[in-house]
Amino acid sequence: MAPAMLPAAITPLLEVLNYAGIAVFAASGGLLAAEKRRDLVTFIFFAVATGVGGGTVRDILLDAPVFWTTENWTLLICFLAALLVWLTPVHFWTGKALLWFDAIGLAAFATYGAAKGMASGIAPLPAFSMGVFTARLGGVIRDMLAGEPSILMRSELYVTAAALSSGLMVLLTLGAVPAYLAALIATRAGLFLRGGAIARGWELPTYRR
């Protein structure tokens, strides 16, 4: 459902998390277009597809109005993120800076998606899935459009971090933890796990038979 359907106590916080995630993932779409040396229109297309892809699938599954069709801010954020990448010297985005921005977006989107699922009245396990979908599907769509191998095919902790944020948001909500506190705990936990993967190379064991 639209953000206004969320509990009033956490609406502002979750909206901040949501818009931060949109901006970060839209920028990552623009960066992939930069690597492919595409034109500005393609930058914008990749930014929009990445920024809204996961949330679009989530809202369709929830049978809710698709969030970016009810206001202008979401697409404006995607346009501005693409333009920023287009105009910024490439060395600004080197190193691990974007990985850390992406980690923040991942945790924020997972938390927001789970909260939106719970607010819509669906069962806890599907609400958990909504958080993971929101956090990850935009990047999957981006990689498919660019013909890039998806991060889902690597063993580093990525989807696991999204699952941690989403699962905690659901469990803490069911445990009657204040909504704003649940959102903060869930987001920070996912960011911590993803941060460990970035800084220390944490990963899950892979199938070896």
N, C-alpha and C positions, 0 to 999 in steps of 0.2 A: 504494500500500500504506500501511498504518498507519505513523505516524512511527517506531515501533520498528524498522522495516525499513531505515531509513536508516543509513549508516555511523556507527558509534559516535562518531567524532571530531567530527562536525558536528551530531549530533542536538540537543544543548542549544541551540546557536546558531540552528539552523533552527526549532526550536520557538518560540524567542523571536520570531524574525522572523514566523513564522506567526501567533502570537497577537497580535502588534502590528498586523499587517495586518487581522486579523479585527476588532479593536477599532476601528480607524480607519474601515474601510468600513462597519461596523455603525453607527457614529456618523453617517456621511454619509447612510445610509438614514433615520436618525431625523431628521436635519436637513431632508431633503426632505419628510418627513411634517409637520414643523413649518411649512414653507413652505406646505403645503396645508391647514394648520390641522386636522389629524386628531386622533383620540383616541389614548390611550396604547396600546391594543391594536394600532392601525395602526402606531404608532411601532415597536413590537416586531416586527411582521410585516415592515416595511420593513428594520429592522436585521438580522433573521435572513436575509432573502432576499439582502441585499447582502453580509453577512459570509460566508455559506457558499456563495453561488451558484456562483462560479467553481470552488472546490474540489470541489463536488459533481459538476459536469460532468466535471472532471478525473478524479475517482475512478471515475465510471461508465465513462469511456473506457478507463481503465486496468484495468477489471474488478476493482477493489479495493473493500474495505469503505469505504463513504462515511464520511469521517473524523469527522464530528460525531455519528454514530450509535453510536460505540464508547466515548464518554466524555461527561461533563457540562459540562466547562469551556467548550467552544465556545459552547454556547447560553447559558450563564450570562454569558459576556462580552458576547454580543449583547444580552441582556436588560438588563444593567447599562449598556451604552452607550446604549441607547434611553432608559432612565430618567434617565441623566445629562443627555442633551439635553433631555428633558422638564422637568427641574427647574432647568436652568441658564438664567439670563437671556440673551435672544437676542443682546445686544450682545457677549457673550463669543465668539460664533462669527463675528462680522463681520470684514471685511478678508480677508487671505490666510492666516490661521492654519489653517483647515481644508484649504486647498489644499496647504499644506506637510505636514500630517499625512497627507493623501491620497497625496502623492508618496512619503512613506516607506512607506506600505502597499503602493503599487503596486510599488516596487522589491523590497520584502520578499516579496510574494506571487509575483512573477515568478521570483525566485531559488529560493524554496522549491518552487514547482511544477516547475521544471526539474530540481531535485535529486531530487524524488520520482519524476519520470519516469525519470531515469537509474538510480535505485535499484531501480526495478521491472524493469529489464532491457530496456526498449524501445529502439528505435534513436534516435540522437542528434537527428535532425530532429523526430520526434514528441515527444521529450522537450522540445525547444525550444518546440514548440507548446503543450505542457502548461503551461509557465511563463506564456506569454502568456494562455492561457485562464484560468488561476487568477487572474491579475492583473486581468483586464478584464471577465469575464462577469458578475460580481456587480453591477457598476455598470450594465451593459447591462440586466440584469434589473430593477434598481431603476428606471431611467429608463423602461423599458417599462411597468412597473406604474403609474407616476405620469403616464404620457402626456407625458413630457418628451423633447425632442430629445436624442439621445445625443451624447456627446462624440466618438464615432467619426465624426460628420458634420462635425467642425470640423478645421481644418488644424493646430492646435497640437500640439506633440510630447507625445503621451500614450502611445498604443500603441507608438510607437517606443521610448520609454523602457523599457517593459516588455520589448520585444523585445531591447533591449540587455542588460538584466540577465539575461534568460533565456538568450540566446545566449552570453554570457560564461561563465555557470555551466556550460553544456554544454562549451564549448571548453576551458575551464580544467580541467575534470574529465577530459576526454579527454587533455589534456596532462600529466596526473599531478601537477597542482598540488595541494598539500594542501587537503583539502576545506573546512576552516574558512576558509582564506585565499581560496579561490575564491569562497566565499559572501560574504565581506566585500568583495572587489573588485567582484563582480557587483552587489551591492546599492548600493554607493557610486556606481558608474558610472551606473546607472539613475536614482538620486536626483539626480546632477549634471545629467543631461540634462533631466529633468523640472523641476528647479530653474531651469535656464536658460529654459525655456518660461514659468515662472511669473514670474521676476524680470525677464527681458529680452525676453519675447515671441518666443522662438525658435519657428519653425514650418517645416514642409516646404513646398516649392512645390506649388501646386495645378494641376490640369489646366485649361488655358485655351483649348483649341480649341473 
